[in-house]
């Protein structure tokens, strides 16, 4: 094999922490979405930044691809080794390094998951706010610029990563950013790395912004006569300036999937799931204002969840929407795709997507973080049926075309990987070429997660 020389050196460095077992390779060759099994040549389990740097240097000497791996929850093939090489699994680098309680920030290694971090923070009165649903690693979340249900209030990973430690393609270890809340000193290398999908460097440490636990939290779910009513209610809520912590949309198909998967009792109509954070009085006032606003759009069947266990059950159900939708058609694969549009164009984008799905033979539930104009479809198809696969791909393609036409983006949070590579030129024009120039400068051999984000050959 062309990477044998690199693997022999890595074996000397890592010993039994370089795995070539079939089970390990297959585990690191699977995706949450529709991509085929694509195992790497080996899996490396580093313990430290120094080991990551040495792994990259060895691979660089032999032109061996290096593909970072968190827990494998990405949806566009980001972590798959399509050209072979070494999957660098960060699960052993999973320590919370330092909590700076007074400054409301924390330093972590990349293998820490968001749930593990928040468990560690429980006694401090602080929490990490970015919540993509999956219990992803924080390194992976930074590299895909993740967001999720709480982004409408607290922002995405872009706003919540203060500083990084990064191993570059030549093995250099650099630090980007500081713990200061602002700076005018030089290029924003932190911003460059966040969302780069491991194509410019491997992150080995993150400094993250934290939030104070709110005094009061209240969640609710309400039903609407039509999808247009529900989406227009979201637009009105945002334009009114009501400070939502979460505002999520589910369509009738997703409501039915929740009923079957989680034992819920939703009407099979569109719903909004919302949450408010703040003081006792503020949350009560905001919830009442929200109720008045959405009543004009036919909102009904309000169910409020104030107890922590009830709120947890509600948002666990939302986070499991992917699995609930998959279970609605046993044995199906899914193209799970997302787009994001300006909030004023959201109703148009959702309605046209719904019409596309209604005109197809496949099933395609719609869910969304609609407070920031972002929604998702779970396009279910029989992978042995080429017609169904083609229908799913065509709907996904039209969604992207629609987003770009409406002034939006091909992906609000899933990222590019290989799945949406073909849309980068249409969205960015000549700027995509500049991204390629940056990649060639920092990774001239194209060993870091090759084939993702940009084309350099």
C-alpha angles and dihedrals in degrees: 000000000000092000096049094105092054092046092051091054092045090051090056090050100044106023110193090359088080105075128195097168116134093235092054093045092048092048090055092044096061129094133200088233138048102299119120124249106286111175121193122231092251142351120232122202108197123192100199147019089256090058092048090052091050091048090054093046092051092047090047092055090056101034091243117160118245118206120185119224130195111165098315100248096134118119108207101058094266096146100040120109099227091168096039124243133116126332107212106211113200098192092112091054092070107128129129097225105191137350112208097198098179093050093040097232137111138202116220141169116248097252094063110111122222092245092050090051093051090048088054090050097050096103094047100064089239134107140186107245109201107102117177092169098244116088090245127171116260091235091056091045091054093047093052094039089237125199130164143160098344099043093098088071108020103029134235131288087280090068096038104050110087101173142356142202109217136184110216127212092265092052097257115143114219135178120218124197130354138241090267114111093232141014141180094195113120136305117344098248091165090059090047093054097044105087095013091118094224093298095117103034147335114260114226101170136020133196109206136192116241132204132217117253107255119245092231135020128188128180131190143176124208136178131232134199094235141009090247091056092050094048093045088051088056092050092050092048093052093044090051088059095238103166101234119185090198134002115176133177129213125182126220093269091054091046089055090048090052090052093052098039103036103023092247123156103220121153107245092251133099116292139189121216113201140177135193127203127193142069121342092255095042094051092048092050094046092049092051092048090050091051091052093048097049093043086075088063096051099264114173144158095050112192116186125204114197101151113087093235092052092048091048091052091050096051094040087058090051093047089052092053091110092056093041090054092047090051090054087072108030114214095017125129121219140219099211107195138166140195133185127212137175108284092246089060096046098098091050093049094048095045094049091048091049089052091051091053093045089055093053131077094234131083118248122174117198125217130163154180084230096170087082098033095261124131138166138211127206102209106196120202142162104252090211090057111079092191093058093046090051091050091052092048091048093052091048090049093051090049090058093045088050093049092051092046090053094050096262139113138267090241133016097190116343093078133215109279106149096307096076101024092113092063098055097089093049091052100039107023112190090356088074087061089054088054088054090051090054090049092050091049096050097033109025093168092050093229098137110091092320120208095029129111097350141032114231104164 
